[in-house]
């Protein structure tokens, strides 16, 4: 039964590294979101897109397999509306029509390949809707969504004031700087790390052309790289969304974790209890993006949110 005043919706967010589903009952009048099912699958849709400009056949098949699983959940829970949003990898690919056809066949909805600006709007809404009224978090907020292919920067109070998407994400940075002879260097060399840092700094310069990053009073960090850093900082025995959501991690701790990740081996990272296997090779790049942002705006801490673009998509449907 859907509670009175609520409507049941499904949101799918298909990014460069992962695809995620949220089915929830939402009440736009009260700002309540009752989660019924939230799940994530690492599909690495953006595999080699930076190099080839195309979605790889095996990446498409992994994504379609996850869509088939999600179709079952959607059938069982019966939301009134479904919205499927696709981000960076499918925006960049020359064979995106193949991706669209596959999703329509499986889920019956057409994926909307949204712009980086729309992505930012959804991320901001999802991350900040429940922070309203908290007097321990000063505004404006800077919401950063560190994805696989791109990072979104959004500054705003209740609504977005300025937003920018730049092409630095954990998968893109790893493939561009940390891969040699088809494999991730284990561990990376100082030269590789320096080149990646320089690339991230250039992207931050680009973001600052349109988004007043340094005006932010509270930094809110989203997506798997940030939540994984939080899990490591708290030394969690397993990934725990409740412990991670709205945790606050100091810049000193983010620096310590980033340095360790950059100089660790694959086996050492894989041994971290809270680490998703699909993040082992890309987490160091994601953590470095986060640390670079904190250094740039002189943020003493990051507020970690498990609610992000997926929740923003759900609100947009409602």
N, C-alpha and C positions, 0 to 999 in steps of 0.2 A: 504493500500500500504506500502510495506517495502521500506524505503529510500535507495537510491543508496549507495552501499558500505557496507550496513548493512545486517545481516542475523537474522531471527527471531528464537528464541530458547526458550525452556521451561526447567526450572530446578525445581526439587522437592527435598526438604531436609526433611527426616523423622528422627527425633531425639527421645529422651527418653520421652520428655514432649509434644512436638508439632510437627506438620507437616506443611510445608510451600511450597508455589508455587510462582515462579517468571516467568512471560512471558515477554520477552524483545527483542527489536531490538538492536543488538550489532555490533560495528564496531571495529574489532581488530586493524586496522591501526591507528585509532585516539584515541582509548581508551574510546570511548563514549558508554554509555549504556542508552537506552531510555526505561523506564519502562512502560509496558502496563497493567500489572496486578500483584499485589503482595498481597498475603493473607496468613493468619496463622490460624490454628485451634489447640486448645489444645486437644490432644487425650490421653495423658498419656499412650503411648504404653509401657513404662517401668514399669507400675504398678506391684509391687511385684517381678520383675525379680531378684533383688538382693537376695531375700529370696528363691524363688522357682526355679530359673533358666529357667523359661518358660514364654512365652507371654500369658497373661490371655485371655480367649475367648472374654470377653467384651471389653478388650483393642484393640484386633484385629478388632472387629466389629466397634468400634469408628473410627479406622484408615481407614478401608475400606469405611466407610460412607463419610469421608473427601475426599478419593481418587475418589469416584463417583462424588462428587461436582467439583473436580479439572478436571476430565475428560471432563465435560461439557465446562469449560472455555477453555481448550486446543482445543476442537473441534471448538469452536467459533472463536478463534484467529489464529488457523492454523499454529503453529510453524513448521519449517522444521525438527527440531530435538528435542527430549525430553530425558533428563537424570534424572534418579531417584537415589538418593544416600541415603543410610540408615546408621545410625550411632550406637551409643553405645548399646542401648537396644537389637536391632536385632542381633548385633554381639555376645552378651552374651547368647542368648536364644537357648535352645535345640530344640525347635519346629520352628526354623526360616524358614524351608521349607514351612510351612503353610502360613506364611506371604508372602513369595516370590510368591507362587501360586496365592494368592488373588490379589496381585498388578498386576501381569501379566494379569489376567482375566479382571481387570477393566481398566487398562491404556495401556496394550499392550506392556509395557516395563518391563524388569527385573530389580528389584532394585539391585544396586551394594552395597554390604555390605563392606564398605571401612575400611581400617585400620585407627588408630588414626593419623598416620603420613600423610596419604593422606588427611584426614580431616583437619589437620593443614595447609597443603599446600593450599587447597581451601580457608580456612578462611583468610589466610594471603593475598592472591591475592585479594579476595573480599574486604577486609578492607583497603588495602593500595594503590590499583591501582590509586585512585583519590587523594591521599595525595602527590604523586610525585610532586616535584617542589615547595612545600610549605616551605618557609624558616623559619617559626615560629615553626616548629616541627623537632627537631633534630633526626638523625638516629644514631644507629639502633633502630628500633621499636621492642617493645615486644607486640605481639598481643595475648590477652587471650580471649578464647571463652568459657564462663561458661555455659555449657549445663545442661541437666537434670541428665544425668548419669556420664558424664566425663567433664573434663576441658582440653582444648588444649592450650599449650604454644608454641609460635613460635617467634624466634628472627631472624631478617634479615634486610637487607637494601632494595635492589630491589627484591631480591629473598631470599628464606628461607635459613638460615645458620644452624639452629638447631631447632628441634621440638620434643615435647613429649606430649603424652596424659596420664592423670592420672585419676583414678576412684573417683574423687570428683565432684559431680554436685548437683544442688539444690534439685532434687527429691531423689537421692541416700542418701545424707546427712540427709534430713528430715526423710526418712523412717528408716534410720539406727539409728538415735540419738534422734529424737523428737517425735516418735510415742510410745504411751503406750496404751495397751488394744485396739488396732485397731484404735486409733484416735490420731491426733496431739495434744500434750499437749498445754493447752491454759491458760496462756503463758508457754513457756518452763522453766524448773528449771535451776538453776545455774550449777548443776551437768551435765545436758544434754548439756548445752552450752559449758562447759569446755571440755567434751568428744569430741564434734564436732570440737572445735578449735584444739584439739590435733591431730585429724584425718586429718584435713586440713594441719596442719604443717608438718605431716609425708609425705603427698602427695607433698608438696612443696619441701621437702628434696629430694624426688625421682625425681621431675622435674629438680632440680638443678644439679643432677648427669650428665645430658646430655645437658641441655640448660643453657647458661650463662645469667640467668635472670637479674643479677645486672649490666650487661653491657649496658642494654637498656637505651636510653635517652628519649624515648616517650612511654608511656603505652597506648595502644589502646584496649578498652574493647568492647566485642561483646555479643550479645544474650540478651534474655528477662530479666534476672536478672539485668544486667548492664543498659539496656535502662529504666527499671522500676525505678531503683534508680535515674537516671537522671530526669525522669518525676516527681518523688517526690521532688527532690532537687529544681526543677524549679517551684514547686507548680502548675503544669498544671491543668486546669479545666477538661481536658480529654487527652487521649493519643494522642500526636501530633508528628508524625515522623519527620516532618521538623524542629521542635524546638529541638528535641532530637539528630538528626544526627549532628555529629561534635560538640556537646556541650562539655564543659570541666568542670568537677566536682572535687573540691578540696578534698584531703584526709580527712580534718577536717569535711567536709560536709558528706562524705561517712561514717565516723565514727559515726557521730550524727544520721544519718538515720539508720544505722545498729543496733546501741544500742536501738533505739526506736522499730524497727521491732522485735528484739529478746525479748523484754519485753512487747510487745503489745498483745492484744487478737485477736482472729479471727475476731470479729466484728469491732474492731478498724482498722485492716488492710483492711477489706472489704469496709470500708467507704472511703478509699482513692480514689478520683475521677478517677485517671489515672491508677488504678490497674486492670489488667485483672482478672476476677473471678478465672481462672485456676491457677493463681500465688499466691493467698492469703496465702495458706498454705506452699508454698515452697520458698517464696521470702526472708525470714529471713536467711535461709541457703545460698542462692545465694549471698546475700549482704555480709555475713560473709566471703565467699570465696574471693570476690573482695577486701574487706578491708585487709584480711590476705596477699594477693598478694602485695597490695600497701605498707603495713608495711614491708614486706620482702625485697622489692627492694628500699624502701625509696622514693616512687613516690609521688610527691606533688599533682599531679592531674592525672585524667584519661580522655583521649579523647574518647568519646562515638561514636560508628559507628553503623548505621542501616544497613550498607552494610557488608556482612559477607560471610559465607560459601555458601549461596544461590547464591550470585553474582559470587563467585569463580567458582561454578559449571557451571553457565551460560557462563562465559568466557572460561571454558574448552571445552564446546560444540562448541563454535565459533571457 
